[in-house]
Amino acid sequence: MKKEKIHISSGNGQSSQYDEGQVRSMLQQGRLRDDALFWKIGMADWQPLRNLFPQPSKVEGGPPPIPHGLTTASYTFTKNPLGLTQALKVMLWIYLGVTVISLLSDFAQMSLVSSGSVSLEAAESNDARQRIIGWLGLGVYIVTGVIFLKWKYRANLNCRGFGATDMRFTPGWSIGWYFIPFLNFVRPYQVMKEIWKVSSNPSNWQTQKGSPILGWWWTLWLVSCFLGRIVFHMSKNVNSPSSLEAATMASIISSMVTISLTIVAVTLVSRIIEKQTKLTQSSG
């Protein structure tokens, strides 16, 4: 026998349907307030959840219009992401700064190579500078990457805490897909898009649209990874001034893409957290 659904008002003229067990669970977890309005077949009007399952008179048809101006779902963070978000944004800006320094160093190296005559001292100084900047960039990249993955895990976790149902990706797999060959070309983007949509409206997230910034972020990420591999292999095979010049030019292009990617990533992270924070404030 099909379970009877309970309609829960979302406070904006819309409603979501849940089983009785889901409603009880959300009440116990604090994701719904006891003054949230509900309706089910057989009820004449919407009532607060504190009066759950009275014996009303039957009416035919769908639920009556939802009263305006009354709040329903109470959104709270499962785990507060604000401190982690701030740390991530700081690291992204640091990574941007290191990338700019690397770009300037590559221009200096290009100028040195193009000069035609390079002293041993100048060459050694250039190599030392490039090596230091390279290791610094790698270290900042690793730290930033770890914080980003942790942030994405928490963003997904909070989406579930907002009561979103039928989400496709779990918090663990929001990270895990980055390490699965071939699928890592698609799944991480889909995870971020789902987070974006749920953060926009947890109760009706499937109907929400994504944003062009998601596409820009993922396209720049893929291009950045591709160029990074090219630069790595070209740098390993430098054996002449011309090959060094080609590797340096590839590195310059890669840095420019990385700078764009970092700016877009900061914007994307900021917008998602703004959406989630707005949810918690509007239901407070």
C-alpha positions in Angstrom: 0.0 0.0 0.0 1.4 3.4 -1.0 2.4 5.6 1.9 0.4 8.8 2.3 2.6 11.9 1.7 2.7 14.9 4.0 3.0 18.3 2.3 5.3 20.7 4.0 5.1 24.4 3.1 8.4 26.0 2.0 7.2 29.5 2.9 7.2 30.8 -0.7 3.9 29.5 -2.0 5.4 26.1 -2.7 5.5 22.8 -0.8 7.5 19.6 -0.7 6.2 16.1 0.0 7.7 13.7 2.6 6.8 10.4 4.3 5.7 10.6 7.9 9.0 9.1 9.0 11.0 11.7 7.2 9.0 14.5 8.8 9.5 13.1 12.3 13.2 12.7 11.6 13.6 16.3 10.4 11.7 17.6 13.5 14.0 15.6 15.8 17.1 16.9 14.0 15.9 20.5 14.1 15.6 20.8 10.4 11.9 21.6 10.7 10.3 23.8 13.3 7.1 22.8 15.1 5.3 25.8 13.6 6.1 24.7 10.1 2.8 24.3 8.1 1.8 20.9 6.9 -1.1 19.4 4.9 -2.2 15.9 3.9 -5.2 14.5 2.2 -8.3 14.8 4.5 -7.3 18.1 6.0 -9.3 21.3 5.4 -6.4 23.6 5.7 -2.7 23.9 6.5 -1.8 23.5 10.2 1.4 23.7 12.3 3.4 20.5 12.8 2.7 20.6 16.5 -0.8 19.6 15.6 0.4 16.7 13.5 -2.3 14.2 12.6 -5.5 15.7 14.0 -8.8 14.4 12.8 -10.0 17.0 10.3 -12.9 17.0 7.9 -12.2 15.5 4.4 -11.9 17.7 1.4 -11.5 16.8 -2.2 -8.7 17.8 -4.6 -5.2 19.2 -3.8 -4.1 21.2 -0.9 -5.5 24.8 -0.4 -3.2 27.8 -1.1 -0.3 28.1 1.3 -0.7 31.1 3.6 1.9 33.8 2.9 4.4 35.2 5.3 4.7 32.1 7.5 8.1 30.3 7.9 8.6 26.6 7.6 11.9 24.8 7.2 14.6 25.7 9.6 18.0 25.5 7.9 21.1 25.1 10.0 24.6 24.1 9.1 25.5 20.5 9.9 29.0 21.8 10.3 29.8 25.5 10.0 31.8 26.2 6.8 32.5 29.9 7.3 36.0 29.5 8.9 37.0 26.9 6.4 35.7 29.0 3.5 37.8 32.0 4.7 40.9 29.8 4.9 40.3 28.4 1.4 39.8 31.9 0.0 43.1 33.1 1.6 44.9 30.1 0.2 43.4 30.7 -3.3 44.6 34.3 -3.2 48.1 33.2 -2.0 48.2 30.7 -4.8 47.2 33.4 -7.2 50.0 35.6 -5.9 52.6 32.8 -6.3 51.3 32.1 -9.9 51.8 35.8 -10.7 55.3 35.6 -9.4 56.0 32.5 -11.4 54.6 34.3 -14.5 57.0 37.2 -14.0 59.9 34.9 -13.5 59.0 33.1 -16.7 59.0 36.4 -18.6 62.4 37.1 -17.1 63.6 33.7 -18.3 62.2 34.3 -21.7 64.0 37.6 -21.9 67.3 35.9 -20.8 67.0 33.2 -23.4 66.1 35.7 -26.2 69.1 37.8 -25.4 71.3 35.3 -27.3 74.2 35.5 -24.9 73.9 34.2 -21.3 76.6 34.1 -18.8 77.0 31.0 -16.5 76.3 33.2 -13.5 73.1 34.5 -15.0 72.0 31.1 -16.0 72.6 29.6 -12.6 70.8 32.5 -10.9 67.8 32.1 -13.2 67.7 28.3 -12.5 67.8 28.8 -8.8 65.0 31.4 -8.9 62.8 29.2 -11.1 63.5 26.2 -8.8 62.5 28.0 -5.6 59.4 29.4 -7.2 58.5 26.0 -8.6 58.7 24.3 -5.2 56.9 27.2 -3.5 54.1 26.9 -6.1 53.8 23.1 -5.6 53.6 23.5 -1.8 50.9 26.1 -2.0 49.0 24.1 -4.6 48.9 21.0 -2.4 47.7 22.9 0.7 45.1 24.7 -1.3 43.9 21.5 -2.9 43.5 19.7 0.4 41.5 22.7 1.9 39.4 22.8 -1.3 38.5 19.1 -1.1 37.6 19.5 2.6 35.4 22.5 1.8 33.6 20.6 -1.0 32.9 17.7 1.4 31.5 20.1 4.0 29.4 22.0 1.4 27.8 18.7 0.3 27.3 17.6 3.9 25.4 20.9 4.7 23.3 20.4 1.6 22.1 17.1 3.1 21.6 18.8 6.4 19.3 21.3 4.8 16.9 18.4 4.2 17.5 17.9 0.4 16.4 14.5 -0.7 17.5 12.3 -3.6 20.9 13.9 -3.9 23.0 11.8 -6.2 26.5 12.3 -4.6 27.6 11.7 -1.0 30.1 13.9 0.8 32.7 11.2 0.5 32.3 10.8 -3.2 32.3 14.6 -3.7 36.0 14.1 -3.1 36.5 10.6 -4.3 35.6 11.3 -8.0 38.7 13.4 -8.4 40.7 10.2 -8.1 38.8 7.9 -10.5 40.3 7.9 -14.0 38.1 9.2 -16.9 35.1 9.8 -14.6 37.1 12.6 -13.0 36.6 14.5 -16.2 32.9 14.8 -15.5 31.8 13.8 -11.9 33.5 16.6 -9.9 31.6 19.1 -12.1 28.3 17.3 -11.5 29.0 17.3 -7.8 29.6 21.0 -7.7 26.5 21.7 -9.8 24.4 19.6 -7.4 25.8 21.6 -4.5 24.9 24.8 -6.3 21.3 23.8 -7.0 20.7 22.5 -3.5 22.2 25.6 -1.9 19.7 27.6 -4.0 16.6 25.8 -2.8 17.0 22.6 -0.8 13.3 21.6 -0.9 13.0 21.9 -4.7 16.6 21.7 -5.8 15.9 19.5 -8.9 14.1 22.4 -10.6 16.9 24.9 -10.0 19.2 26.0 -12.7 23.0 25.9 -12.6 25.2 28.9 -13.5 27.7 29.8 -16.3 30.3 30.2 -13.6 30.2 26.4 -13.0 31.1 25.8 -16.7 33.9 28.3 -16.6 35.3 26.9 -13.5 35.4 23.3 -14.8 36.6 24.2 -18.3 39.5 26.3 -16.9 40.3 23.4 -14.5 40.6 20.9 -17.3 42.6 23.2 -19.5 44.9 24.0 -16.6 45.5 20.3 -15.9 46.2 19.7 -19.6 48.7 22.6 -19.9 50.3 21.6 -16.6 51.1 18.1 -18.0 52.5 19.7 -21.2 54.8 22.1 -19.3 56.0 19.2 -17.1 57.0 17.1 -20.0 58.5 19.9 -22.0 60.6 21.1 -19.0 62.0 17.6 -18.5 63.2 17.5 -22.2 64.8 20.9 -22.3 68.2 20.4 -24.1 68.7 23.6 -26.1 67.8 27.3 -26.0 64.9 26.8 -28.4 63.4 24.0 -26.3 63.8 26.1 -23.2 62.1 29.0 -24.9 59.2 26.7 -26.0 58.8 25.3 -22.5 58.9 28.8 -21.0 56.2 30.0 -23.4 54.0 27.0 -22.5 54.5 27.8 -18.8 53.5 31.4 -19.4 50.2 30.3 -21.1 49.6 27.8 -18.3 50.1 30.5 -15.6 47.6 32.8 -17.4 45.0 30.1 -17.4 45.7 29.3 -13.7 45.2 32.9 -12.8 41.8 33.0 -14.5 40.9 29.7 -12.8 41.8 30.9 -9.4 39.7 34.1 -9.7 36.7 32.0 -10.9 37.2 29.5 -8.1 37.1 32.2 -5.5 33.9 33.6 -7.0 32.3 30.2 -7.1 33.1 29.3 -3.5 31.9 32.7 -2.3 28.6 32.4 -4.1 27.8 29.0 -2.8 28.6 29.9 0.7 26.5 33.1 0.3 23.6 30.9 -0.8 23.9 28.5 2.2 24.4 31.3 4.7 21.3 33.1 3.3 19.3 29.9 3.9 20.4 29.8 7.6 19.7 33.4 8.2 16.3 33.5 6.5 15.1 30.6 8.7 16.6 31.9 11.9 
